[in-house]
Amino acid sequence: MHVPFVDLKVQYNEIKMELQSVVGKVLERGVFVGGEEVEEFEEEFARYCGVRFAVGVGSGTEAIHLALLACGVGSGNEVITVPNTFISTTEAITLAGAKPLFVDIDPESYTVDTAQIEGVITERTKAIIPVHLYGQPADMGPILEVAERYHLKVIEDAAQAHGAEYKGRRVGSFGDAACFSFYPSKNLGAYGDGGAVVTNDEEIAQRVRMLRNHGSREKYSHEIEGVNSRLDVLQAAILRVKLRYLEHWNQKRRERASLYDALLEDTEGVIRPRVREGITHVYHLYVIRTKARDLLREHLGNNGISTGVHYPVPLHLQPAYGYLGIGEGVYPVTERVSKEILSLPMYPELKDEEVKEVAGEIKGFLD
């Protein structure tokens, strides 16, 4: 049996007629940048997240970049985040002119260790970017308390957590702003790049709208310098269709995760995902840990099972951040986890027999 890591085609086939209909309407209207389709998606996504505003942009990376700028982060500032995330989080920080400050992760949730945040704050620290990793929210309560005490902006990186909840509220509704990616493999994915900034702050929303469109509210009138980072109409139309299915798809992911949990419960040497109390996980990824990660991954691949590693090299050890001068051993939890994590096949249409096949191969290899 071949088990893909993710299969976007099967999802497309399930909603093919709806997608073809809305794409056809966009093509017939001939409006491809801006307009009603984008505005309607922004309103619907804001309502879904439980916030006042959503602003569509060109990618998840640009969402973080523009949110930082809109929150006043710039040259000489520092922004706190974790080294166990995709480089887009820190790219956005440096694109804004600021410097990333890392905090190690909690060994169970793999999100930021909130007890360590206060210890890295300096007079130059301007913001915190908690990453809601793999579909599990960071522990927002302590983060917001520290941010309030030190007058820091909080910008949620929710690129992997569409629909996840923390104590009954959806991620994206806690910080000054939050950033989503609509990369095709995300829980809510477009058929190309796309992203959004969501916020309850009208001034931040308006500034992001200007920044995404060359610093302009009106054509040929540029109040500030911005960029070209707009969510295009075709992607907005596709996302409007898919947003209606997101809760159902997230529930299917949780069901797949529960089956993995049950099948791997007594497997020697495997640490399954641990979900904190009061959290609704949306399992963008189902990530296990094992000291035999590389051998297990090779075994699964040899038996037709595709896996991933998110992420094999922590950001502080990437060549791109050599200038920070951070050596091995500074963030021990992140470094240990990076050698043990393995992402198993996970998508809503994954069949029970495929989950059983994956779990069976893992048990057979490790037990």
MARTI-900771 format. One record per residue: residue in three letters; x, z, y of N, C-alpha, C in turn. Coordinates in steps of 0.2 Angstrom, whole numbers, plus 5000, padded with zeros to 4 digits. Example, Ala and Ser with C-alpha at 12.3 -4.5 7.8 and 13.67 -1.06 7.14 Angstrom:
ALA506650394972506250394978506650394984 SER506450354989506850364995506450395000 
! end
This chain:
MET500450004994500050005000500450005006 HIS500349965011500649965017500250005022 VAL500550055026500250095031500550085037 PRO500250045042500650035048500650105053 PHE501050105057501050165062500450165066 VAL500250105069499650095073499450025072 ASP498750015072498549945071498049935076 LEU498249895081497749885087497249825085 LYS497449785081496949735079496349755076 VAL496349805072495749835069495249855074 GLN495549895079495049915084494749865088 TYR495149815090494949755093494349725090 ASN494449715083493949675079493249715079 GLU493249785080492649825080492249815087 ILE492649795092492249795098492349725102 LYS492549675097492749605099492249575104 MET491649575102491049545106491049575113 GLU491049635113490949675120491549655124 LEU492149655122492749635125492749565128 GLN492549515123492549445125492049435130 SER491449475130490949465135491249485142 VAL491549545143491749565149492349525152 VAL492749505148493349465150493049395152 GLY492549365149492249305151491949305158 LYS491649365159491349375166491849375171 VAL492449415170492949415175493249345176 LEU493349305171493649235172493149195176 GLU492449205174491949165178491949185185 ARG492049245187491949265194492549245198 GLY493149245194493749215198494049265202 VAL493949335202494249385206494649425201 PHE495349425202495749455197496149515200 VAL496149525206496449585209496049625214 GLY495949685212495449725216494749705215 GLY494249735219493549725218493149775214 GLU492549755213492049805210492249825203 GLU492549785199492749805192493249865192 VAL493749855196494249905197493949975200 GLU493549965205493150025208492750055203 GLU492350025199491850055194492250085189 PHE492850055187493250095182493550155185 GLU493750155191494050215194493550275194 GLU492850255196492350305197492250335190 GLU492150285185491950315178492550355175 PHE493150335176493750375174493750445177 ALA493650445184493650505187493150555185 ARG492550525184492050565181492150595174 TYR492450555170492650575163493150635164 CYS493650625168494150675169493950745172 GLY493350735175493150795179493450805186 VAL493650745189493950755196493550705201 ARG493750715207493350675212493650595213 PHE494250585211494550525213495050505207 ALA495050435206495450405201495750335205 VAL496350325205496650265208497050225202 GLY496850165201497150125196497750095199 VAL498350095194498950075196499250035191 GLY499850005192500149955187500349985180 SER500550045180500850075174500850155174 GLY500950185169500950255169501550285173 THR502150245172502750265176502550265183 GLU502250205186502150205193501650255195 ALA501150275190500750325192501050395194 ILE501550415190501950475192502350465198 HIS502650405199503050385205502650395211 LEU502050365211501650355217501350425218 ALA501150465213500950535214501450575217 LEU502050575215502550615218502650595226 LEU502650535227502750515234502150535238 ALA501550535235500950555239500950625240 CYS501250665236501350735236501950755241 GLY502250715244502750725248503450735245 VAL503550725239504150725236504650675238 GLY505250685240505750635242506450655241 SER506850625245507550635245507750715246 GLY508250735242508450805243508050855239 ASN507450835236506950885232507150885225 GLU506950935222507050935214506350945211 VAL506250915205505650915202505750945194 ILE505350995192505451025186505050985181 THR505350975175505050945169505450965163 VAL505250925157505550945151506050885149 PRO506550905145506950845142506650815136 ASN506150845133505750815127505150775130 THR505350715133504750665135505050595135 PHE504650545137504950485138505250475145 ILE505750435145506150425151505750415158 SER505150385157504650365162504550425167 THR504550485164504350545168504950565173 THR505550555170506150565175506350505179 GLU506250445176506350385181505850395187 ALA505250415186504850425192505150475197 ILE505450525195505650575199506250545203 THR506750515200507250485203507050425208 LEU506550385206506350335210506050365217 ALA505750425216505550455222506050485227 GLY506650485224507250505228507450575226 ALA507150605221507250675219507650685213 LYS507850745211508250765206507850795200 PRO507850775194507550815189507850875187 LEU507450935186507750995184507351005177 PHE507751015172507451025165507351095163 VAL506851105159506651175156506551155149 ASP506851205145506751195137506051195135 ILE505851175129505151175127505051235122 ASP504351245121504151295117504251265110 PRO504451305105504651275098504051265094 GLU503451285096502851275092502351215095 SER502351215101501851165105502251105107 TYR502951115108503451055110503251045118 THR502851085121502751075128503151125132 VAL503151125138503651165142503551235140 ASP504151275140504151345139504051375146 THR503451395147503251425154503651485156 ALA503951525151504251585153504951565156 GLN505151505156505851485158505751445165 ILE505151425167505151385174505351425180 GLU505151485181505351525187506151525187 GLY506451535182507251545182507651485185 VAL507251425185507651365187507451345195 ILE506951375197506751355204507251375209 THR507351325214507851335220507451325226 GLU507751335232507451315238507251245239 ARG507551195235507451125235506951105230 THR506651145226506151125221505551115225 LYS505251055223504651035227504051035222 ALA504151025216503551005211503751025204 ILE503251025200503251035193502850975189 ILE503150945184502750895180502750925173 PRO502150955171502050975164501850915160 VAL502150905155501950845150501550875145 HIS500950845144500450855139500650815133 LEU501050835129501450795124501050785117 TYR501050725115500750705108500050715108 GLY499750735114498950745114498850815115 GLN499350865115499150935116499350955124 PRO498850985127499051005134499551055134 ALA499951055140500451115141500051175143 ASP500351235143500051295145499951295152 MET499351275155499251265162499251325166 GLY498951385163498851445166499451475170 PRO499951485166500651515169500951465173 ILE500851395172501151345176500851345183 LEU500251355184499851355190500051415194 GLU500151475190500251535193500951535197 VAL501451505193502151495196502151455202 ALA501751395201501751345206501451375213 GLU500951415212500551445218501051495221 ARG501451535217501851585220502451555224 TYR502651495222503251465225503051405229 HIS502351395230502151335234502351265232 LEU502351255225502551195222501951155220 LYS502051085221501551045218501551035211 VAL500951025208500951015201500650945199 ILE501050905196500850835194500850835186 GLU500250825183500150825176500350755173 ASP500850755169500950695165500550695159 ALA499950655159499450655154499450585151 ALA500050555150500050485147499850485140 GLN499950545137499750545130499150595128 ALA498750605133498250655132497550645135 HIS497350575135496650565137496150595134 GLY495750645137495250675134495450745131 ALA496050765131496250835129495950885134 GLU495850945131495550995135495951065134 TYR496051095140496351165140495851215143 LYS495651255138495151305140494551275143 GLY494251225140493651195142493651145147 ARG494251135150494251075155494751025153 ARG494550965155494950905153495650905157 VAL496150885154496850875157496750825163 GLY497050835168497050795174496650825179 SER496350885178495850915183496250985185 PHE496850995183497151055185497651055191 GLY498051005191498650995196498350965202 ASP498850965207498750925213498550855211 ALA498850825206498750755204498850755197 ALA498650705193498850695186498950615185 CYS499350605180499450535179499350515172 PHE499050455171498850425164499150355164 SER499350345157499550275155499050245151 PHE498950175152498550135148498850085144 TYR499450105142499850065138499450055131 PRO499549995128499049975123498950025117 SER499450065115499450105110499150175112 LYS499050185118498750255120498050265118 ASN497850325118497150345116496650295119 LEU496750285126496350235130496850185132 GLY496850135129497450085130497150015132 ALA497449985137497249915140497649865135 TYR497549805137497949755133498449725137 GLY498849775140499449755144499649825147 ASP500049825153500149885156499649905161 GLY499549965162499149995167499150075167 GLY498950105173498950175173498450195179 ALA498450265180497950285185498250355187 VAL498150375193498250435196497550465197 VAL497450525195496750565196496950625200 THR496450645205496550705209495850725212 ASN495850785214495350815218495450805226 ASP496050785227496250785234496150725237 GLU495750715242495550645245496250615249 GLU496650665252497250635255497750605250 ILE497850635245498250615240497950545237 ALA497350545235497050485233497150425238 GLN497050435244497050385249497750365250 ARG498250405249498950395250499150345244 VAL498950365238499150325232498850255233 ARG498250255235497950185237498350145241 MET498650175246499050135251499650115248 LEU499950165244500650155241500650095236 ARG500050095232500050045227499949975230 ASN499749965236499649905239500049895246 HIS500649895245501149885250501049925257 GLY500749985255500650035261500150015266 SER499649985263499149955267498449975266 ARG498049985271497349995270496949935271 GLU497149895276496949835278497449775277 LYS497249715275497749665274498149655281 TYR498749645279499249635285499349695290 SER499049745288499249805292499549865288 HIS500149875289500549915284500749985288 GLU500450035286500650095289501250135287 ILE501350115280502050145277502250085273 GLU502850095270503150055265502850075258 GLY502550025254502350045248502649995242 VAL502249985237502449945232501849895230 ASN501949855225501449815222501349845215 SER500849885215500649925208499949925208 ARG499549875206498849875206498649865199 LEU498149905197497749895190497349825191 ASP497549775187497149715188496449715185 VAL496049665187495349665185495249665178 LEU495549615175495449605167495649675164 GLN496149705165496249775162495749825163 ALA495449825170494949875171494349855167 ALA494149795167493549775163493649795156 ILE494249785153494349805146494349885145 LEU494549915150494649995150493950025150 ARG493449985154492750015155492450015148 VAL492549955144492249955138492550015133 LYS493150015133493450065129493350135130 LEU493250145137493150215139492550245136 ARG492050205134491350225131491550245124 TYR492050225121492150245114492750295114 LEU492950325119493550365119493450435115 GLU492850465117492750525113492650515106 HIS492350465104492250445097492950435093 TRP493350395097494050385094494450445094 ASN494350495099494750555099494550605093 GLN493850605092493650645086493850615079 LYS493950545079494150515073494950535072 ARG495250535077495950565077496050635074 ARG495550675077495650745075495450755067 GLU494950705065494850715058495450685054 ARG495750635056496350615052496850675052 ALA496950705058497450755058497250815054 SER496650835053496350885049496550875042 LEU496450805040496550785033497350795032 TYR497750765036498450775035498650855035 ASP498350895039498450965039498350995032 ALA497750975029497551005022498050975017 LEU498150915017498550885012499350915012 LEU499550925018500250945019500351025019 GLU499851055018499851135020500351165016 ASP500451155009500951195005501551155004 THR501651095008502251055006502951095009 GLU503351105005503951135006504351105011 GLY504651135016505051105022504651065027 VAL504051075027503651035032503351085037 ILE503451075044503051105049502551065052 ARG501951075051501351035054501251055061 PRO500851015065500751025072500351095072 ARG500551135077500251195078499851195085 VAL499251205085498751195091498651265094 ARG498751275100498651345103497951355104 GLU497751415104497051435105496751415112 GLY496151385112495851365118496051295120 ILE496351255115496551185116496151135112 THR495951085115495751025111496250975111 HIS496550965105497050915104496750845103 VAL497050795106496850725104497250685100 TYR497850715098498250675093498450605094 HIS498650595100498950535101499550515096 LEU499850575094500350565089500250625084 TYR500350615078500350675073501050685071 VAL501350735073502050745073502250805068 ILE502650795063502850845058503550865060 ARG503850915057504550925057504850945050 THR505450915049505750935043506450925044 LYS506950965041507650955041507850895038 ALA507450865033507650805030507350745033 ARG507250745039506850695043507150625042 ASP507750615042508050545042507950515035 LEU508050565030508050535023507250525021 LEU506850565024506150565022505850495026 ARG506150485032505850425035506150365031 GLU506750365029506950305025506550295019 HIS506350355015505950345009505250315011 LEU504950345016504250315018504350245020 GLY504850225023504950155025504950105019 ASN505350135014505450095008504850085004 ASN504350135005503750125002503150105006 GLY503350065011502850035015502450075021 ILE502750135022502450175027502850175034 SER502550155039502950155046502850215049 THR503350245052503450305056503750295062 GLY503750345066504150345073504450415074 VAL504950415079505250475081505150475089 HIS504850525091504650535098504950605100 TYR505550615102506050565104506750585101 PRO507150535099507750555095508250575099 VAL508350565106508850585110508550615116 PRO508650685117508350715123508650685130 LEU508250685135508450655141509050675144 HIS509250745143509850765146510450745143 LEU510350715137510950685133510950615134 GLN510450585137510450505138511050485143 PRO511350425141511850405146511650395153 ALA510950385154510750375161510750435165 TYR510750495162510850555165511450595164 GLY511950555163512650585162512850615169 TYR512650585174512850615181512650685182 LEU512150705178511850775179512350825176 GLY512850805172513350845169513050895164 ILE512550885161512250925156512450915149 GLY512850955146513150945139512650975134 GLU512850965128512450995122512451065122 GLY511851095119511851165119511451195125 VAL511251165130510951195136510251205134 TYR509951155131509251155129509151155121 PRO509251215118509351215111508751195107 VAL508151215109507551205106507451125106 THR507451095112507351025112507850985107 GLU508451005107508950975103508850985096 ARG508651045094508451055087507851015085 VAL507351015089506750975087506850905087 SER507250875091507450805091507750775085 LYS508050825081508350805075507850815069 GLU507250845070506850855064506150825065 ILE505950805071505250775072505150705069 LEU504550695066504350635063503650615064 SER503450565068502750545069502550505064 LEU501950525061501650495055501150445058 PRO500850395054500350345056499750385058 MET499550365064498950395067498550355072 TYR497950335070497550295075496850305072 PRO496350295076495650315074495350275068 GLU495650215067495350175061495750185055 LEU496250235055496650245049496250275043 LYS496250245037495850265032496050325028 ASP495550365025495750425022496250415016 GLU496150355013496650335007497350325010 GLU497350305016498050285019498350355021 VAL497950405023498250465025498450505018 LYS498050495013498250525007498850495004 GLU498950425005499550395003500150425006 VAL500150425013500650455017500850525015 ALA500350565014500450635012500750645005 GLY500450605001500750604994501450584993 GLU501650534997502350514997502850565000 ILE502550605005502950655008503050715003 LYS502550735000502550784995502950764989 GLY502850704987503250684981504050684983 PHE504250674989504950674991505250734992 LEU504850784995505050844997504950904992 ASP504450904989504250954984504750954978 
! end
